Amino acid sequence: MGSYVTWSLEVLAFAIFILSAVVVPYARRKRDYWTSRGVPTAAGYRSFACTLPGIRLQDRSLSGHLNDAKAAGAAALGLHDAGRPTALACDIMVAAAAMSNDGFGEVETRGGHEMSLLPSAVDADAVTTVLPTMAMCVAELITSLEAVANRRLTIMPWVELKKCATTVVATCVYGQPLIDSRIKAFAEQCDKALSGGGGRPTVTDYFASYNLSSSNGKESSSDLKTILRSAATSSEKIDADVADKQVRLDMFEFVKGTIEQTAALVTGALYELACDKNIQNHLREHLDGVLSEHQKQITIDQLDRLPYLENVLKETLRKYPLASVVRRVTTKPYVVPGTGGRVTIEPDSLIVVPVHALHHDAEHFPEPDKFQPRRFPRQLSSAYMPHGSGPQSYIGKHFVELEAKIIIAMLVSRYEMLVDSSKPGTSPDPFDPRSFEGVRMTVTNRSGVRESTMCASLRKFHMSKEENAGDRKFLFF
């Protein structure tokens, strides 16, 4: 028994020695990492617990940390994410620098990722070539909601919008309409990629055996593969031997990122319009001045004459940015501006850009919690970065925005969206993509809305006349 106690005490003493000789110095170095470099730290982030590998930095907490930085007048704030030193970009100049390629890279690859062709190849002009295909698929969505609108049923818009976005992407990628079975198979592959499957999905899920050559030997400029093939073969940076691989990779990244982004953006916009009938009615009046009644397709010329629609989209992206938080990693020392060279962020440090927090900062956007499309373009500032910014910004942003404009324009011009008070569902939450799936709203045919509104007005008019005219009757009802 005595030997057991002695052995236990020796083990305990050894553990205490290890703790004091190794763990405590490690904790101190972690705790003092940022202060020793002259970078202010957020309240509570000098404790040992915050430096542990298992403690992750919560995206929702970044607004509070941004306020701490503003109070301290700091351009960057020192934090830790899973034990790794992490700097919060609080100043717009720091955020813009982190979004660039000069000294910053993507987190997963530590700067070794080859830049995609898509940001330069699929620009706003290139996307307009696929607009007729988009319009055709959106017309099918509008038609499919006709029966729902006539019966004033409640739907979950995310479900319908995801189906539409899947059809649009598949059709634009393959350059031709697909039968339902191929669309279904394509959607299943997309869901597999989006779920991750326990690891990072690969391009082989989609396009390893996909024929990139032109169909029947005819060139077309209205599909994604042709746009990318042209960019790859004409680029001096892309060798002919790797062009095919690069096109497949870009197509995969485009498909993986576009479908749910579109569904989320349009769901957020429709939710805000359903919550504020004044804004919805103003947008509808705006649309009525450009679009013909019951028009099923829309042209780029018409979109150019709808500035209020553009404002609605920008305000949706401000309130629900598709990239609520952007993470980058330094690949070389970065000197924080405004510090006289005293503050340097070392290589292999994380940089976090709090996009959602910047979009909800009253300094840049007064009354940030309110949905106010009229704030644009007057309040548009460098703090607005819904897709990220710079060369590493979201690769399908022009495609998503154009598709969202078409869907919103066609839905609002034809139907009335109302929040279902009996089954309100959930509100969109930019930090929880699954929350968009729970949004519910009632879709009503505009003709029915106009008739019921007119009847209500006539009934009110009839009652007021009866009060003023005694027994005098009107034949409206």
Secondary structure as the mmCIF struct_conf table of DSSP 4:
data_model
#
loop_
_struct_conf.conf_type_id
_struct_conf.id
_struct_conf.beg_label_comp_id
_struct_conf.beg_label_asym_id
_struct_conf.beg_label_seq_id
_struct_conf.end_label_comp_id
_struct_conf.end_label_asym_id
_struct_conf.end_label_seq_id
HELX_RH_AL_P HELX_RH_AL_P1 GLY A 2 ILE A 18
HELX_RH_PI_P HELX_RH_PI_P1 LEU A 19 VAL A 23
HELX_RH_AL_P HELX_RH_AL_P2 VAL A 24 ARG A 31
TURN_TY1_P TURN_TY1_P1 ASP A 32 TRP A 34
HELX_RH_3T_P HELX_RH_3T_P1 THR A 35 ARG A 37
TURN_TY1_P TURN_TY1_P2 GLY A 38 GLY A 38
STRN STRN1 THR A 41 THR A 41
TURN_TY1_P TURN_TY1_P3 ALA A 43 ARG A 46
BEND BEND1 SER A 47 PHE A 48
HELX_RH_3T_P HELX_RH_3T_P2 ALA A 49 THR A 51
BEND BEND2 LEU A 52 LEU A 52
TURN_TY1_P TURN_TY1_P4 PRO A 53 GLY A 54
HELX_LH_PP_P HELX_LH_PP_P1 ARG A 56 GLN A 58
HELX_RH_3T_P HELX_RH_3T_P3 ASP A 59 SER A 61
HELX_RH_AL_P HELX_RH_AL_P3 LEU A 62 ALA A 72
TURN_TY1_P TURN_TY1_P5 GLY A 73 GLY A 73
BEND BEND3 ALA A 75 ALA A 75
STRN STRN2 ALA A 76 ASP A 81
TURN_TY1_P TURN_TY1_P6 ALA A 82 GLY A 83
STRN STRN3 ARG A 84 ALA A 89
BEND BEND4 ASP A 91 ASP A 91
HELX_RH_AL_P HELX_RH_AL_P4 ILE A 92 MET A 99
BEND BEND5 SER A 100 ASN A 101
TURN_TY1_P TURN_TY1_P7 ASP A 102 GLY A 103
STRN STRN4 PHE A 104 GLU A 106
TURN_TY1_P TURN_TY1_P8 VAL A 107 GLY A 111
HELX_LH_PP_P HELX_LH_PP_P2 HIS A 113 SER A 116
BEND BEND6 LEU A 117 LEU A 117
HELX_RH_AL_P HELX_RH_AL_P5 LEU A 118 ALA A 121
BEND BEND7 VAL A 122 VAL A 122
HELX_RH_AL_P HELX_RH_AL_P6 ALA A 124 VAL A 127
HELX_RH_3T_P HELX_RH_3T_P4 THR A 128 VAL A 130
HELX_RH_AL_P HELX_RH_AL_P7 LEU A 131 SER A 144
TURN_TY1_P TURN_TY1_P9 LEU A 145 LEU A 145
HELX_RH_AL_P HELX_RH_AL_P8 GLU A 146 ASN A 150
TURN_TY1_P TURN_TY1_P10 ARG A 151 ARG A 152
STRN STRN5 THR A 154 ILE A 155
HELX_RH_AL_P HELX_RH_AL_P9 PRO A 157 TYR A 174
TURN_TY1_P TURN_TY1_P11 GLY A 175 GLY A 175
BEND BEND8 GLN A 176 GLN A 176
HELX_RH_AL_P HELX_RH_AL_P10 ASP A 180 SER A 195
TURN_TY1_P TURN_TY1_P12 GLY A 197 GLY A 198
BEND BEND9 GLY A 199 GLY A 199
HELX_RH_3T_P HELX_RH_3T_P5 VAL A 203 ASP A 205
TURN_TY1_P TURN_TY1_P13 TYR A 206 TYR A 206
BEND BEND10 PHE A 207 PHE A 207
TURN_TY1_P TURN_TY1_P14 ALA A 208 SER A 209
BEND BEND11 SER A 213 SER A 213
HELX_LH_PP_P HELX_LH_PP_P3 SER A 214 SER A 214
HELX_RH_3T_P HELX_RH_3T_P6 SER A 215 GLY A 217
BEND BEND12 SER A 221 ASP A 223
HELX_RH_AL_P HELX_RH_AL_P11 LEU A 224 SER A 234
TURN_TY1_P TURN_TY1_P15 GLU A 236 LYS A 237
BEND BEND13 ILE A 238 ILE A 238
HELX_RH_AL_P HELX_RH_AL_P12 ALA A 240 CYS A 275
HELX_RH_AL_P HELX_RH_AL_P13 LYS A 277 ASP A 288
TURN_TY1_P TURN_TY1_P16 GLY A 289 VAL A 290
BEND BEND14 LEU A 291 LEU A 291
HELX_LH_PP_P HELX_LH_PP_P4 SER A 292 SER A 292
TURN_TY1_P TURN_TY1_P17 GLU A 293 HIS A 294
HELX_RH_AL_P HELX_RH_AL_P14 ILE A 300 ASP A 304
TURN_TY1_P TURN_TY1_P18 ARG A 305 ARG A 305
HELX_RH_AL_P HELX_RH_AL_P15 PRO A 307 LYS A 319
BEND BEND15 TYR A 320 TYR A 320
BEND BEND16 LEU A 322 VAL A 325
STRN STRN6 VAL A 326 THR A 330
BEND BEND17 THR A 331 LYS A 332
STRN STRN7 TYR A 334 VAL A 335
HELX_LH_PP_P HELX_LH_PP_P5 VAL A 336 VAL A 336
TURN_TY1_P TURN_TY1_P19 PRO A 337 GLY A 338
BEND BEND18 THR A 339 THR A 339
TURN_TY1_P TURN_TY1_P20 GLY A 340 GLY A 341
STRN STRN8 THR A 344 ILE A 345
HELX_LH_PP_P HELX_LH_PP_P6 GLU A 346 GLU A 346
TURN_TY1_P TURN_TY1_P21 PRO A 347 ASP A 348
STRN STRN9 LEU A 350 VAL A 353
HELX_RH_AL_P HELX_RH_AL_P16 VAL A 355 HIS A 359
TURN_TY1_P TURN_TY1_P22 HIS A 360 HIS A 360
TURN_TY1_P TURN_TY1_P23 ALA A 362 HIS A 364
BEND BEND19 PHE A 365 GLU A 367
TURN_TY1_P TURN_TY1_P24 PRO A 368 ASP A 369
BEND BEND20 LYS A 370 LYS A 370
HELX_RH_3T_P HELX_RH_3T_P7 PRO A 373 ARG A 375
TURN_TY1_P TURN_TY1_P25 PHE A 376 GLN A 379
TURN_TY1_P TURN_TY1_P26 SER A 382 ALA A 383
TURN_TY1_P TURN_TY1_P27 PRO A 386 HIS A 387
BEND BEND21 GLY A 390 GLY A 390
TURN_TY1_P TURN_TY1_P28 PRO A 391 GLN A 392
BEND BEND22 SER A 393 SER A 393
TURN_TY1_P TURN_TY1_P29 ILE A 395 GLY A 396
HELX_RH_AL_P HELX_RH_AL_P17 LYS A 397 ARG A 414
STRN STRN10 TYR A 415 VAL A 419
BEND BEND23 SER A 421 LYS A 423
STRN STRN11 GLY A 425 GLY A 425
STRN STRN12 ASP A 429 ASP A 429
TURN_TY1_P TURN_TY1_P30 PRO A 430 PHE A 431
STRN STRN13 ASP A 432 ASP A 432
HELX_RH_3T_P HELX_RH_3T_P8 PRO A 433 GLY A 438
STRN STRN14 VAL A 439 VAL A 439
STRN STRN15 MET A 441 ASN A 445
HELX_RH_AL_P HELX_RH_AL_P18 ARG A 446 ALA A 469
TURN_TY1_P TURN_TY1_P31 GLY A 470 ASP A 471
TURN_TY1_P TURN_TY1_P32 LEU A 475 PHE A 476
#
